[in-house]
């Protein structure tokens, strides 16, 4: 058990290979490590893209104010 709601289950044993299943409530995300890392990288990329778009909007707003002042 991991906490009160996540259960690790041995599904199969063949020689030195063990298959493990995970029982968890649907609201708890469970991913293999490589998938989890891909999700983290995608989230970082999305955050940096949003940051660039915000910066472009700010620069545009500053230029507009400057043009209106002249």
N, C-alpha and C positions, 0 to 999 in steps of 0.2 A: 504494500500500500504506500501511496505517496499522499500524505494528508488524509483527509477523510473521504475524498470523492474520486480519487484516481487509483486504479488497480492495475498492476502488471500481472499478466497471465502467461504462463509457459504453454505455448501451443504445440510444440513438437521438439523432440530431441533426437538428432541423428548423429551419432559419433560425437564429434566435438562442436557440432553446430546446434544452436538452440534458437528456436523461433519464439519471439515474445510478442504478445498482443497487449494493447492498452485499452482499458475501459475507462471512459471519462464522460462527464456530462457534455452535451452538445455545445454549451457556451464556452467550454475550455478548448482552445486550439491545441492540437497535437501534430507536430511535424517532424519529419526526419531532419537531422542537423543540416544537411546540404540544402534542403528546401527552406528551412528557417533562415539560413544565411542569405539565400537568394531574395527572400522577402525583405530582409533587413536592408540589403543593397538597393532594392527597388524603392523602398521607402526613403532612403537617403537621397537617391537620384531625384525623386519626386519633390522632396523638400528643397533641394538646390535649384530645381527648375522653377518652382514657385517663387523662390527668392529672387531669381533673375528677372522674372516677369514683374514682380513688385518693383524692382529697381528701375526697369524700363518705364513703368508707369510714373514713378516719382520724377525721373529725368524729364519725361514728357510734360508733366504738370509744371515743373520749374521753368521749362522753356516757354510754355504757354503764358505763365505769369510774367516772365521777362518780356515776351512779345507784347502783351497787353499793357505793360508799364511804359513801353516806348512809344 
